[in-house]
Amino acid sequence: AQKVTQAQTEISVVEKEDVTLDCVYETRDTTYYLFWYKQPPSGELVFLIRRNSFDEQNEISGRYSWNFQKSTSSFNFTITASQVVDSAVYFCALFYNAGNMLTFGGGTRLMVKP
Amino acid sequence: NAGVTQTPKFQVLKTGQSMTLQCAQDMNHNSMYWYRQDPGMGLRLIYYSASEGTTDKGEVPNGYNVSRLNKREFSLRLESAAPSQTSVYFCASSEEGGGSRNQPQHFGDGTRLSIL
């Protein structure tokens, strides 16, 4: 069975701190895709990144970076020099071909204080 | 630049009432989805439509029906609302078709539904 676990339900940091959001997944499929979405207080979901299981290169986009490690089934998300606007709930999600379904983790609420 | 539009944004129902949530996308996407979001549980897929004219059950389909009216529109119906269906409902769409759903999904703003 597939599963996505975001063990950190809430994280609170002070502006300019770096913060890492953890995501651990389970799947038996060898071909799968991992996603991160951001849900700001306004409620909409915003796509951040997609990574397939054959590409373990880390990715950096501005202050955001992602560390994909198949050996530990993790796809962690780091925000460098956090800002108040980063305050949101962040969801990690897994799509695997055999199940043909996107499975979400429970989300991590990040609060960045000024 | 509308993307995915959901109506209504808020609704309160009494137990046993029926209601249809509407969703429309203007990105010419093939696939559309309905999710519910409950506290601490992330999003769970209710139904999806890989292409116009097809629908399939997701993780939590009981108590719901869907209609893919055309390529743009995908509605979700609660025939006899129950308090357990109190949730935030999200519609989403993505570009691929044929049942393969690894493309990023674009979400609407959600419908907050309360059932008393």
Chai-1 contact restraints between the chains, C-beta under 6 A:
chainA,res_idxA,chainB,res_idxB,connection_type,confidence,min_distance_angstrom,max_distance_angstrom,comment,restraint_id
A,Y33,B,N102,contact,1.0,0.0,6.0,A-B,restraint_1
A,G43,B,D109,contact,1.0,0.0,6.0,A-B,restraint_2
A,G43,B,G110,contact,1.0,0.0,6.0,A-B,restraint_3
A,E44,B,D109,contact,1.0,0.0,6.0,A-B,restraint_4
A,L45,B,F107,contact,1.0,0.0,6.0,A-B,restraint_5
A,F47,B,P104,contact,1.0,0.0,6.0,A-B,restraint_6
A,R50,B,P104,contact,1.0,0.0,6.0,A-B,restraint_7
A,F91,B,G42,contact,1.0,0.0,6.0,A-B,restraint_8
A,F95,B,N102,contact,1.0,0.0,6.0,A-B,restraint_9
A,N100,B,G99,contact,1.0,0.0,6.0,A-B,restraint_10
A,M101,B,L45,contact,1.0,0.0,6.0,A-B,restraint_11
A,F104,B,G42,contact,1.0,0.0,6.0,A-B,restraint_12
A,F104,B,L43,contact,1.0,0.0,6.0,A-B,restraint_13
A,G105,B,G42,contact,1.0,0.0,6.0,A-B,restraint_14
A,G106,B,G40,contact,1.0,0.0,6.0,A-B,restraint_15
A,G106,B,M41,contact,1.0,0.0,6.0,A-B,restraint_16
A,G106,B,G42,contact,1.0,0.0,6.0,A-B,restraint_17
A,G107,B,G42,contact,1.0,0.0,6.0,A-B,restraint_18
